[in-house]
Amino acid sequence: MSVTLMDCTLRDGANVVGKGFDAEITDMVLDGLTAAGVPIIEFGNAGGIGAYEVAGFTQAETDDTYLEIVQKYLNRGSEIGMFLNAKRYRSHNVLKAKDNGLAFLRVGADAGDADISIQPVKEIKEAGLKAFYSLMKAYLLTPDELAEEAKKLEAAGLDEITIMDSAGTMTPDQVVQYTKKLKAAVKIPVAFHCHNNLGLSAANAIAAYENGADILDCGLMGMARSAGNLATEICVAIMQRYGEMKDIDLFGMLDFIDTRLQPAMAKHDYHNPVTPLDLTLGISGCHSSFLKTFKAVAKEEQVNLFKLICEVSAINQKNPNEVLIREIAGKLK
């Protein structure tokens, strides 16, 4: 069993600032994600390529601006692509994605609307790009019906298909049913995209993983439409507990969020519900009463606070004393 990660911060997360992040934050997030080794990144505005011109998503940068920003990140090892709403499909946008070096376009349509998606999927493949797909509002169909739709899309040449819990309404037992049905129906990778409206995004991601999902969709700091996605950093932390996603630099990601992204988003009145420090306590089992010493030593020794807490806690969760903290800090330095 193996699972990988797609980060949707710059697409679904754009809903927290209107329709799309500005150029500065777009560049910042691409830098942070690629530096941490996130394997698949979806970026652009909230409505996907073409939404600026077709649907008036002018509370965002233009597609051309986003595509110009991404150029310096295309050779960092991450697959980077854009969303394409099937209802806003225009052939020239597929060519634009190809000409600007994107790895994929992810077509999206409501579950049951596969027929309007067949042509864009075929054109994406003809252009030499990977064709991904989002079964939006997957719960509109039964698991069996969704599996039949997935088979139709796979036959059109699809490379990956996503079960999208768009309203965050699914429970883990439902996720199990949908994931199992799609995994049995198709040979291509199956992804799961969870929203947190019932507070079940992490539980649903685990259910999807344990039943064969190949990819989990997430967003940094949980940023996404409505109640948000499962936070990318939380997903990585949980999956690393299961021995997965080991190639992603979690501590580098937490430092990026703490020092760069969190302050930038505070200016947009976005509150991070689980800070890197709080997440680290969950990862390590360290009690918050020890933080004063950890912070002082990390600052003095100029080491990553989050890694220091985890390294020390792996040795002594109950009563990590300053001598031990300094010893480990010295080794990290």
PEMOWO-V841318 format. One record per residue. NEAR is the number of other C-alpha atoms within 12 Angstrom. D_CENTER is the distance of its C-alpha to the mean C-alpha in whole Angstrom. Layout:
NEAR D_CENTER
NEAR D_CENTER
//
This chain:
16 20
23 17
34 13
37 10
46 6
48 4
49 2
47 4
45 6
52 9
47 10
44 9
42 9
41 12
32 14
35 15
31 17
24 19
30 17
39 16
39 16
31 19
26 19
21 19
33 16
37 14
27 16
29 15
41 12
46 12
32 15
36 13
47 10
33 12
27 15
33 13
31 12
43 9
34 10
41 8
47 7
46 8
51 10
51 13
47 15
41 14
43 16
46 15
48 18
38 21
32 21
28 22
23 26
21 26
20 24
20 25
26 22
21 24
24 22
36 20
36 21
29 22
39 20
23 23
24 22
39 18
33 19
23 22
26 19
38 17
23 20
21 20
33 17
27 17
19 19
22 17
22 16
32 13
32 12
42 12
46 13
50 13
43 13
41 17
38 18
38 21
26 23
28 23
33 23
26 26
22 27
18 27
33 23
42 23
25 25
27 24
41 20
27 22
19 25
28 22
27 21
40 17
37 16
40 15
48 15
47 14
48 16
42 16
38 19
29 20
34 21
28 25
28 24
36 24
21 27
23 26
38 23
31 25
24 27
40 23
43 22
29 25
29 26
41 22
28 23
19 27
26 25
22 24
33 20
35 18
42 18
47 15
49 15
43 14
41 16
32 16
28 18
43 18
30 21
24 23
24 24
22 25
29 24
23 27
24 26
38 23
34 24
24 26
36 24
46 22
28 25
26 26
41 23
31 23
20 27
28 26
30 24
39 20
33 18
38 15
48 15
47 12
53 14
42 13
45 14
35 14
27 17
36 15
27 19
36 18
28 20
28 19
21 22
27 21
40 18
27 20
30 23
41 20
46 18
29 22
29 23
41 21
36 21
23 24
26 25
30 23
23 23
29 19
31 16
44 15
46 11
54 10
52 9
55 10
41 11
32 13
24 17
23 19
23 17
30 16
40 12
38 13
29 16
41 15
49 12
37 15
29 17
44 15
37 15
28 18
30 19
32 18
40 14
34 13
43 10
52 7
53 4
44 3
45 4
48 7
40 10
42 9
41 9
42 10
33 13
24 16
29 15
40 11
48 8
47 8
45 7
47 5
49 9
41 10
43 9
45 10
35 13
30 14
33 13
24 15
17 18
17 18
17 18
25 15
32 13
24 16
24 15
33 12
26 14
38 13
35 17
29 16
39 13
38 14
29 17
31 15
37 14
30 18
21 20
23 18
34 15
31 16
21 20
24 19
29 17
19 20
13 22
19 20
12 21
23 18
19 18
29 15
22 16
24 16
28 17
36 16
35 20
24 20
36 17
36 19
31 22
24 20
31 19
27 23
25 25
30 26
26 28
23 28
16 32
24 31
29 29
18 32
26 33
39 30
26 29
21 33
30 32
29 29
19 30
17 34
21 32
20 29
27 27
35 23
38 24
41 21
36 22
40 26
46 25
33 23
32 26
38 29
30 28
21 28
20 31
22 32
24 30
16 34
21 35
30 34
23 37
23 37
16 38
24 36
37 33
29 35
21 36
30 32
31 31
20 34
18 32
22 29
18 31
//
